[in-house]
Each structure stands twice: as C-alpha cells, then as structure tokens.
Amino acid sequence: MRGLFDIVDTFDPIVMVPNSRVSYACYLLCKFNEDSRMKNQYTDLVHLGYAMAYNVPVFLTTDKHLTHYRIPQTIMKKGYKQPKMMDLSAIKREYL
C-alpha cells in the first residue's frame, strides 16, 4: 500500500468535482457502452467519465477489463478523449 501512496504522491493528484461535463460523460459512457465486459459496471464507468471530463492523461485502475476498454465512438465524437488506462504494475514499469 505504501508503494501506491508513493506513486500517487509523485503524480500530484487533483480533486475532481462534478460538473455538467462530468455528468454528460458519465451519461454517455453508461448509455453507449458497447463492451459486454463492462455491462453493469457503472461505478468504473463513472470514474472513467470523471477522468475524461477533466482530460486526465493517465487513468489508474485495478480492473483488468477497464484497462482494455475502448471508448464508444459516440463519445469520442462529442470531444472526449480516452486517457491511457493502466494498472499499477504498468505504472511502475513506465513511470518508475
């Protein structure tokens, strides 16, 4: 756990609050989800929606399916960008 806190401290995280862009991203992700592995995974999609709304470049997740999730084109056409989705071991390999 200490290793995770060290990594988080390195990236200097920000606090994200809900706004209309977050709300719309979450709505689109849940409505147009085409990946059967992510059906009913609304919490993960909401976290991803926050990341996309705030243009976060790297999204850290422990969900193996989410690291391979492709954002539906409907959402990309609305101006949202897919962050680089990585698990903890990938973060360690690439950034440490």
N, C-alpha and C positions, 0 to 999 in steps of 0.2 A: 504494500500500500504506500509505503514511503516513496518508492520509485515513481508511482503515479503522481504523487504530490510534487515531486521534483520536476517532472515533465510539465505538469500544469503550470508551475511557477515559472518555468522557462518561457512559456508561451504568453504569459501576462494576459490571462483571460479577461473578458469584459462581461458585464451583466446585461442581459438582453431582456427588454420589457415588451409586452405585447403591444402591437400597433396594427393599423389596417393592412400593412404589407405582410406582416406575420400571419394575421388571420386569413388573408386571401391565399397565401402559400399553403397553409395547413389545409384549408378547404380544398384546394386544387389537388394536393397530394393524396388526400383521402378519397376524393371523388373520382379521380382519373387513374388510380393505382392499377397498373396492368400486370404487376408481378404477383403471382399466386402465393409466393413465399411470404409476402408482406400483408396478405389479407388479414384483417382484424388486428394488425399491429399498429394501432392508431397512435400510441404513445411514441413509438420510434419515428413515425412519420411526422408527428408534431415537432419533435426535437429537430428533425431534418428541416422542417418548414421554417423554424426559427433561424437555423444556420443559413438557409437560402435567402431568407428575407434580409438578413444582415450581411450578406455576401461574405460569409466566413470561408476562407480558402481551404481549411482542413477540418474535417468532421471526425472526431474520435468516437468510436463505438466498439462495444464488445459483441455486437450482433453480427454473426458471420454472414447472414443473408443481406444485411444492410450494406456491408462493405462491397457487395456486388450489385447493388440495386441500381437500376437505370431509371433516371427521372423521365416520366412520360413527356413526350414531345409537346403536348398541350401546354404544359407548364413552362417548358423552355421557350416556347413562342411568346409567352407573357413577359419575358425578360428576366426570368430567374436563371441562375447558373448553378450547376451541380458542383458542390465542393468535392475536394479529394477526400474520399471516405477511407479511413484507415483504422486498423485495430492497434492495440497497444504495442504488439511486437513489431508491426510495420513502422510505427512512430519511432521506436527505439532504433531500428535499423537505419531509417532515413535521416533522422534528426540528431541522434546522439552518437 
